[in-house]
Amino acid sequence: MLKITNKKRAKYLLDARQRGGPTFLHFVRVNKIRYIGFIGYFGVFCTYMAIINQWFFFWVLAALVSGALLADMSWLRGTKKSWALMERVINWDEVKKIADEKSA
């Protein structure tokens, strides 16, 4: 199970800050395991629906997956637009301290 901890979030924020804000490729690279699992899981069902000629359900699943991916991209776009403000208001010393904490 992929557990997201505050330490991982802090490292992501520091990395994004170093890059001048979140980027599409960095976002995909960080979340690649989740996306592979998500697309693979629904890909199996879409393939099964295509094999048994249930095209309606195939397109429903394909639309569901596309909508979820589009929502993620929309979230990323919103984060990129608000990055200038976030960079100013985040206490970066505290983020660095959290990223450097030893795991329990």
C-alpha positions as CSV (number, residue, x, y, z in Angstrom):
1,M,0.0,0.0,0.0
2,L,1.3,3.4,-0.9
3,K,1.0,5.6,2.2
4,I,1.5,9.3,1.7
5,T,3.1,10.8,4.8
6,N,3.7,14.4,5.8
7,K,7.4,13.7,5.1
8,K,6.7,12.7,1.5
9,R,4.4,15.7,1.0
10,A,7.1,18.0,2.4
11,K,9.7,16.5,0.1
12,Y,7.3,16.9,-2.9
13,L,6.8,20.6,-1.9
14,L,10.5,21.2,-1.7
15,D,11.1,19.5,-5.0
16,A,8.4,21.6,-6.6
17,R,9.8,24.7,-5.1
18,Q,13.2,23.9,-6.6
19,R,11.6,23.4,-10.0
20,G,9.8,26.8,-9.8
21,G,6.4,25.1,-9.2
22,P,4.7,21.8,-10.0
23,T,5.2,20.5,-13.6
24,F,3.2,17.9,-15.5
25,L,6.2,15.6,-16.0
26,H,7.2,15.8,-12.3
27,F,3.5,15.2,-11.3
28,V,3.3,12.1,-13.5
29,R,6.7,10.8,-12.3
30,V,5.8,11.1,-8.6
31,N,2.4,9.4,-9.2
32,K,3.4,6.9,-11.9
33,I,2.7,3.8,-9.7
34,R,-0.8,5.0,-8.9
35,Y,-1.5,5.8,-12.6
36,I,-0.2,2.5,-13.8
37,G,-2.4,0.7,-11.2
38,F,-5.4,2.8,-12.0
39,I,-5.2,2.5,-15.8
40,G,-4.3,-1.2,-15.6
41,Y,-7.2,-2.0,-13.3
42,F,-9.7,-0.3,-15.5
43,G,-7.9,-1.4,-18.7
44,V,-8.6,-5.0,-17.8
45,F,-12.3,-4.3,-17.5
46,C,-12.4,-2.2,-20.7
47,T,-10.7,-5.0,-22.5
48,Y,-13.1,-7.6,-21.1
49,M,-16.1,-5.4,-22.2
50,A,-14.6,-5.1,-25.7
51,I,-14.1,-8.8,-26.0
52,I,-17.6,-9.7,-25.0
53,N,-19.0,-6.9,-27.2
54,Q,-20.4,-4.8,-24.5
55,W,-19.5,-1.5,-26.1
56,F,-21.9,0.6,-24.0
57,F,-20.1,-0.5,-20.8
58,F,-16.7,-0.2,-22.5
59,W,-17.4,3.5,-23.3
60,V,-18.8,4.2,-19.8
61,L,-15.7,2.8,-18.2
62,A,-13.5,4.7,-20.7
63,A,-15.3,7.9,-20.0
64,L,-15.0,7.3,-16.3
65,V,-11.2,6.8,-16.5
66,S,-10.8,9.8,-18.9
67,G,-12.9,12.0,-16.5
68,A,-10.7,11.0,-13.5
69,L,-7.5,11.7,-15.4
70,L,-8.9,15.1,-16.6
71,A,-9.9,16.0,-13.0
72,D,-6.3,15.3,-11.9
73,M,-4.9,17.5,-14.7
74,S,-7.4,20.2,-13.8
75,W,-6.2,20.0,-10.2
76,L,-2.6,20.3,-11.4
77,R,-3.4,23.3,-13.5
78,G,-5.1,25.0,-10.6
79,T,-2.1,24.3,-8.4
80,K,0.3,25.8,-11.0
81,K,-1.8,28.9,-11.2
82,S,-1.8,29.4,-7.4
83,W,1.8,28.5,-7.0
84,A,3.1,32.1,-6.7
85,L,0.9,32.7,-3.7
86,M,1.6,29.3,-2.1
87,E,5.3,29.9,-2.4
88,R,5.0,33.2,-0.5
89,V,2.8,32.0,2.3
90,I,4.3,28.6,3.0
91,N,6.7,28.4,5.9
92,W,9.6,26.7,4.0
93,D,11.7,26.3,7.2
94,E,8.9,24.2,8.7
95,V,8.6,22.2,5.5
96,K,12.3,21.5,5.4
97,K,12.2,20.4,9.1
98,I,9.4,18.0,8.3
99,A,11.2,16.6,5.2
100,D,14.4,16.0,7.3
101,E,12.6,14.2,10.2
102,K,13.7,10.7,10.9
103,S,11.1,8.0,10.3
104,A,9.5,6.5,13.4
